[in-house]
């Protein structure tokens, strides 16, 4: 093997090793970022599940849905929030549901869910059954 | 040269794997958004049924346009069959109160590059207790997950 071949081979090897290291570093950083994001998403899932459990735990309020919605709003606002999440609560136009917006750090769009106490039978029960008989 | 090639190929495959992981993350994110919209649509629809048209809770969906019109106006039934929740259009695909628990199925309309997606819910109904409660009442609802048209 001549000196020129040896030098060329070394240059190629060093360049390949450098590029390889860069690619490994990129892949490693991406994997770590992805894992962190995944953990935040899991926390968001837990928060949404907890909100639904809160709704299930509401005491039935017969016909009045605005009272049940106000109670739900208060209970949701008092719940702890994991780091990396930001919560926004809003009562729907008719006052019969709570809209929970959950911004997850690193995601462009927030998670958002509507929680209606009437959908869980916690309110909205018409006096005398209502709605007629089919 | 051989060693250089091995190094480069190894790192490229690691990079490809991380890109695949990212793509999978994006797909999961889209699925979670669809679940959010479906869950919200389900709550909106069931709340409306419970509040305004509990008589329809007792009837399977195919009977709504027949027997159902005796207790709920046709425009209200049409609004229940198709609506909007959190900016997404949904369609009522099935309501099966004869099952135990009852089953509700909704379909989100296709949106941009998102395909239509169906979601199934189980709904617990308390049976009617005349004369104080002549209609069934919802006591619980759970989204089972996405299925049907969605990949």
Interface residues (C-beta under 8 A of the other chain):
Chain A: X9 X12 X13 X15 X16 X17 X19 X20 X21 X22 X23 X24 X26 X27 X30 X31 X34 X37 X38 X41 X45 X48 X56 X65 X96 X97 X99 X107 X109 X111 X112 X113 X114 X115 X116 X117 X118 X119 X120 X121 X124 X125 X126 X128 X129 X130 X131 X132 X133 X134
Chain B: X1 X3 X4 X5 X7 X8 X10 X11 X12 X14 X15 X17 X18 X19 X21 X22 X25 X28 X29 X32 X33 X36 X39 X40 X42 X43 X44 X45 X46 X47 X48 X50 X51 X52 X53 X54 X55 X56 X58 X59 X63 X67 X68 X70 X71 X72 X85 X86 X126 X128 X130 X131 X132 X133 X134 X135 X137 X138 X139 X140 X141
